[in-house]
Amino acid sequence: MKRLPLVLRITFIATLMAAIAVFGSAGSAFALSSISGRVELWGSPGTALPGVRVEVFDAEDLWADTPVRTVLGSAIVDASGNYTVTDLPNATPVIIAFEDLTGVYRDQVYWFSGLPLEESHAYLTPVDDALTGVDVWLRPIADLIANRVYRVAGPDRYGTSAAISKSYFASADTVVIASGLGFADALSAAPLAGVNDAPILLTKPTALPDVIGDEIERLGATHAYIIGSTVAVSDVVKAQLTARGITSITRLGGANRYATAEQVIYALPAEYFEGGTIPFVCRGDSFADALAASPISAHYGLPILLTTTTKVPVETARAWKYMVDRGSDLVFVVGSEQAVSDNILGVLDSYVPSGLYFARFAGPDRYATAYSLATSFGPWDIMGLASGADFPDALSGGAALGHWGGCLALSMPDYLTYSENTLEHNGPYVNDLEVYGSTKALTAATFDNAVRMLNISERVYDIDNPTGWVMLSSTSPLSLFLNQSIGVAPTGARPTSEERSSERIDLRSLATEKWSAE
């Protein structure tokens, strides 16, 4: 199951674990639905958490300009860990809150959100009778504060790329292969990875690293996109991919980075463009801004248009016209006017008969620009932290975060910079922060500071009391180094596309400024 294009997301029916949504026909006789499942202890399969309150809220009321907490139904988890919420309106989008009444466990919004109810991106739509198997695992607050930050790393950039893939993907039919020695071609690859639920794996230009080959076999992938020409990724690598079980290979590579980005855009499913998509516009001669946008691009399937700082390459112009012809009239610009000048906007505007709308996400440097993106599209319950001084870890990490609906903060190797603000702002909500790369990429001191900033508020959001907070334990370690993977399911597995819902955020609302040359 692929993520639906932007214009269709509101009507998407999500599934979770074994949950099955049955589409009803017009005039269905069913008037009411139910939702049932289990609530268990995080990391301890079969350990029931009786007494948890399950409340089902009307999603549309929560997302109104003035949020209203309309409870459609509720239940208390029984001694066996089971619950059933009955008499729910049929075909109504709902947000489910799992509320621990003891203060020991972290409240959770379906299905892995620590966000306030009105900020939740995940919802279900009961259709025709029932949704079953909506299972959730609650995490002790003490464990959350101690273990929600961990490092994902390998001995080099290729090992880290494989480790990131393993952390986020239990399996994948498709992989995206990009050079680990140059960022130019891969800057535009995030949405391709996103719509195919695929990791971005790095390779040497003339040899597929064993650790990447092993990861491809673990994933069970049979299709690969190679990003770039044979100079970036040689045909030797192509043959080695075949030896690792890849049976179908598509190469997307042009004469330069702009031509490659154009080919990537045309490789995205046509339905993502119908009615108008919203591309990110990023400079193509630097990696930081495009990679900061990559999780959002991957998650929503939004294309990345590459430009120079002052000119629109002919390949980019063709790709933009392709989008305009299908309804696009707005763009997200990443970076200051020094990165993407107003002249770029003027050229893009000339292709839009009704005029161009845009939003610019920018700061005084790459770290502040990443912060601008995070605050504009957030808050977040899933985050990644990568070095902004080099590209490899952010390239693989950004696309993987998109698979799970997270954002990417950029840091200097030995100093957090603006990512301090991102971490502190999202601290009360974050369930999971991954630090990408070894201590050469991000030092141990930077890791410890990330934990400190995330925990500085000493509180987590409390669903039971939206005006209050649950205080975190004052004895919780604030500089605990962990090198492990954790996940929602007791097995540690990350969600598949069938286990995630589509997002309801109105992206158009972020771009309300109309371009004017004056």
Secondary structure, 3 states (H helix, E strand, C coil): CCCCCHHHHHHCCCCCCCCCCCCCCCCCCCCEEEEEEEEEECCCCCCECCCCEEEEEEHHHHCCCCCCCCEEEEEECCCCCEEEEEEEECCCCEEEEEECCCCCECCEECCCECCCHHHCCCCECCCCEEECCCCEEECEHHHHHHHCEEEECCCCHHHHHHHHHHHHCCCCCEEEEEECCCCCHHHHCHHHHHHCCCCEEEECCCCCCHHHHHHHHHHCCCEEEEECCCCCCCHHHHHHHHHCCCCEEEEECCCCHHHHHHHHHHHCCHHHCCCCCCCEEEECCCCHHHHHHHHHHHHHCCCEEEECCCCCCHHHHHHHHHHHCCCCCEEEEECCCCCCCHHHHHHHHCCCCCCCEEEEECCCCHHHHHHHHHHHHCCCCEEEEEECCCCHHHHHHHHHHHHHCCEEEEEECCECCCHHHHHHHHCCCCCEEEEECCCCCCCHHHHHHHHHHHCCCCEEECCCCCCCEEECCCCCCCCCCCCCCCCCCCCCCCCCHHHCCCCCCCHHHHCCEECCCC
